[in-house]
Amino acid sequence: MGQVVNKTVLSNGVTILTKQMPYVRSVSMGVWVNVGARDESPEENGLSHFIEHMIFKGTRKRTAYQIAKEFDAIGGQTNAFTAMENTCYHARVLESHMDTMVDILTDIFLNSVFEATEIERERPVILQEIGMVEDNPEEYIHVLSGKNYWGDNALGRSILGSPENVLRFDATAVRDFFHRCYQPERIIIAAAGKLQHQAFVDRIAPAFENIQPGNGFPQRSTPSGSRHVDVCHRKLEQVHICLSAPGLATTDPDRFAFSLMNSILGGNMSSRLFQEIREKRGLAYAVYSYLISYEDTGMFGVYAGVEPSRAVEVTSLIGETVRHLTSSPVSPSELRDAKEFTKGNMLLASESTDNQMVRLAQGEINFKRYIPLREAVDHIETVTAEDIQMLAGRLFGNDQLVLTVLGPLSDDAQFKNVIRLS
């Protein structure tokens, strides 16, 4: 917890963050952009993810093969991901290879050429990725539930985009979106591990301080809530269920209670949902709850995969378990165990340079500062059973629920009655 965190902001707004971890041998680095699928118009949906793929497909001095070969030659691990609100290009190497990592990540981020021939090669790869999700019902149910819960808002669209959009994107569309949205004030470079801050800044600043400021950024719109049931018929062995309820924004003061509530409901093997539905009744192999938080809104969700004839019963059990939190406080032992579980996960993750790099960037994006682990642990310790009960009442007490069902069923009336949406 006493590790050194430093921050430098370049003249154009690019932020550089480092955390020294002198006891490790590696360095993790991420180039983050506070831009994601949420910032796309319907016609642009999928462009952020398309760019994530294309970043690795060649620069003015490296081909796609050379990028891959140079990382492999130093034993480096590199990847990227696109989310609703940000995109990240990251790598981890031994500290002796940090300069090479910095050079490659800087090159691909600043000098990618987005050649038309490479776009044509990558297009079918992304279409296959979309197909893989649609072929996996446990993944696809989350795409459907997001669409049902967030509606026409950009948060309801798939990060991967639609096949129609992917088929239409060309080099001009990719370049225009990249240069319009990848603005310096939205770029954060985070690094954690065995490194010195000023040496890292001196190595990376000359290239990134030349990025020119943009001309504004599209405002993100906050979706309104809804409540309904959507049954999507598909010939499957199981029925996949997602119950969605209101959640919290990333910076909400009740976020620590929210995390503990999730652990108690369905966040681990001793949780209420897991014990009731899987262990006591044997109704599902997979059942869990999860949290999704954005800068201005959020969602709480529960997933279960069940035998078709038990789908209504399991949905009823989920509804009863969730609503029970609004009427009775959690027990002292449940609260204590949830706190230890949450703190343990946080502290174990802190030993990873990758996780520390992510915490640096997310703290800056969401709070404009680094959140020390000690501060987060202190907040967790102060949460009471009454806090969780009040939060449950705030989120679940108004029946603003959306139920998404995927499988060999077609009647939604019985589900409406079960979760009291009619």
DAKACOR-V465973 format. One line per field, one symbol per residue. ss: DSSP state (a for helix, b for strand, c for the rest). psi: psi as a letter, one per 40 degrees, with the letter a starting at -180 (. if undefined). A space follows every 50 residues. Layout:
BEGIN
ss: ???
psi: ???
END
This chain:
BEGIN
ss: ccccbbbbbcccccbbbbbbcccccbbbbbbbbcccaaaccaaaccaaaa aaaacccbbcccbaaaaaaaaaacccbbbbbbccccbbbbbbbbaaaaaa aaaaaaaaaaabcccaaaaaaaaaaaaaaaaaaaacaaaaaaaaaaaaaa cccaaaccccccaaaaaaccaaaaaaaaaaaccaaabbbbbbbcccaaaa aaaaaaaacccccccccccccccccccbbbbbbccccbbbbbbbbbcccc ccccaaaaaaaaaaaacccccaaaaaaaaacccbbbbbbbbbbccccbbb bbbbbbbaaaaaaaaaaaaaaaaaaaaccccaaaaaaaaaaaaaaaaaac ccaaaaaaaaaaaaaaacccccaaaaaaaaaaccaaaaaaaaaaaacccc bbbbbbbcccccaaaaaacccc
psi: eeihhihhhideehhhhihhgeeieihhhhhihghaddeiiddehedddd dddddeehaeehidddddddddeefihiaiihadeiihhiihiideeddd ddddddddddehefidddddddddddddddddddehddddddddddddde beideeihdeiiddddddhadddddddddddgideehhhhiiagihdddd ddddddddeehiiafiihhhihiiiihihhhhhhhidihhhhhhiiaiid ehdedddddddddddfeaeeidddddddddefeidhhiiiihhadeiiih ihiihihdeedddddddddddddddddhiiidddddddddddddddddde ehddddddddddddddefihhidddddddddehidddddddddddeeefg ihhhhhafieheddddddefe.
END
